[in-house]
Amino acid sequence: MPTSDPATRIAELRAEIRHHLHRYHVLDDPEISDAEYDALFKELERLERDHPELIDPLSPTQRVGAPPDSIFAPVQHRERMFSLDNADSKEQLLAWESRLERILGTAPDAYVCEPKIDGLAVSLTYENGRYSRAATRGDGVVGEDVTANVRTIGAVPLELRGQAPSVLEVRGEIYMPVSAFEELNRRQADAGEPEYVNPRNTAAGSVRQKDPAVTAGRNLSIWVYQVGYRAGQSDLGSQWESLQWLAELGFRTNPASRRVGSVDEVVAYVDELLETRHDRDYEIDGAVVKVDAFAAQRETGFTAKSPRWAIAYKFPPEEKTTRLVDIRINIGRTGVATPYAVLDPVFVGGVTVTNATLHNEDEVRRKDVRIGDTVVVRRAGDVIPQVMGPVESMRPRGTKPWSMPAECPFCGHPIVRSGGEVAARCTGGFDCPSRLREYLSHFVSRDGMDVEGFGYKTVDLLIDLGMLRDPSDVFGLDPDRLLQLDGWGETSVANLVAAVDAARDRPVARLLTALGIPGVGGTVARTLARRFRSLPRLLDATEEELTDVDGIGPELALSIRSWARDPENRALVDRLGAAGVRLADPQDEEGGSDLLAGVTVVVTGTLAGRSRDDVKAAIENRGGKVTGSVSKRTTAVVVGESPGSKLAKAEELGVPILDEAALERLLEGGPDAAGLAAPL
Ligand code: IVH
């Protein structure tokens, strides 16, 4: 019978839920049905709602919190997170063992073999048995704070079982189960959105979301494999013991780990892993082999980058053969025709491959792959699948070398390849539906005009209906017609109209990027926008005026001139102008400020909220500079995920280091606001 005292009942429910989470996520052996679990969870939610004073941040109901104020702040690891040396043959394993033997006097008694999980390394910190922080590996010394997002992962215990040290850091790998990855991609495909490339990158991207609710929806999991910093002494004597101990504390440790006595057994273990790798719901790219005894580990120590007592034994890239059913082409946003292989579906390297790019006509010729051939397909780790070449002995009669079709299969216009160029292009312009689709998707994307909510699916639909024939149509969509479409209600139409309205007023640099002039990406676009401020003025600029601009060479100038000379492009710009799209930046635009005059910033690592181009634009728009290397003259170094050597250099020279939040303060309020001395 539930007790009536809410505090007692809440404590009971939390303990019970924690128990069932552990059964489900860690032991993979649930005791109750989902419905029974949900009932407990709802009861706890209700009690906590009625007694907000009893809410604990580590309650199972609090896993998905609000987006934190300062996301991905740099975190210094208490102990460095090392990477591993590689071996890819038995000989190299034996050579490793001999090196150990030279240091230890004898070969180690035992090794622990573990699957090498293809995911994202994290360090989890617990204080007095309570989850307090999660950080990415970063450069091994400084990582990023991902506490709020990692908290949403059900397999991460928020409270440890039994007696935990006052401070404990553990290491593990966050990954996306293959089944979750495939499910996510099915949803993407249904929504007409591009699919994710592989589970590893998707897991990494999921951990680096601004909103923990997004991470929570990604069904991530974790394997924990290493004890890091511990406060106080503990009597762990070996890796094997620490794996048992981690499991006792409630961590999810991999049951496929094994303690072995010789290199031969290591090799047998890896062969077994390789054979069974696709029976698992997660990707592994080899095994990690660790000297078991901590005493021996201490004796062998570390090199600059990795422990001498551990090595990664990587699987060879997987290859399979399958039939090349067809070679088709895609027309990209600039009109370039790219051939790709249509394959009989083949399961290789952990994913089912049905298509693979063939890059260009020369590449197809060089490999001499022909329709009907049996071809070798390779996929290693996170690399995109590749067609290596044909199995010539299996070539059926009557095959012909492939050549680029003379006419575009989408629009019938000629495909031409001008002298010396590798690329062949469709000449159909916006009459080509394939080109139009790619062009428009880029045009409205975040890198372009940034029309919120305008994805591939909308682009496809509106092209099919004939409502989008060229980019200017984006700004002339008829709300009444949209309202008649299946699944479009008042709200979605109003949202789209509002998003389109907002996009009319983007800075010229964005419009320039969106237009897709060959060679003009974000950085060049901003340089041009700063110099000319208006699109018509830019299009009238002579080659000389163009090459006069810092960063614009003769080739780029030529590309811009030939784009500008094309009457169709001029007509498009006129139509955009007529549709109310801003073609010129006001002189005193926020971009024109000199808030950051004299400030020179270097960025290292990946930022969560802004692309590199974005940071560059934001700083340059305020009169500052972004450079590639750190010197004494650098005002500050902005540090993101996986920072490089620039961070160390900054520390060495005493250059101030900013995290992402401080960068935002800098952009908002200048050097003072970011705690920097004003530049001289
Ligand atoms: S131990 C000092 N064990 O592989 C010990 N790493 O190439 C370093 N990894 O950064 C890590 N599975 O992200 C260890 N069972 C495992 C692992 C593992 C995957 C990753 C980890 C590390 C990388 C090293």
Boltz pocket constraint, residues with backbone or C-beta under 6 A from the ligand:
constraints:
  - pocket:
      binder: B
      contacts: [[A, 82], [A, 83], [A, 84], [A, 114], [A, 115], [A, 116], [A, 117], [A, 118], [A, 119], [A, 120], [A, 121], [A, 137], [A, 172], [A, 173], [A, 225], [A, 226], [A, 288], [A, 307], [A, 310], [A, 312]]
      max_distance: 6.0
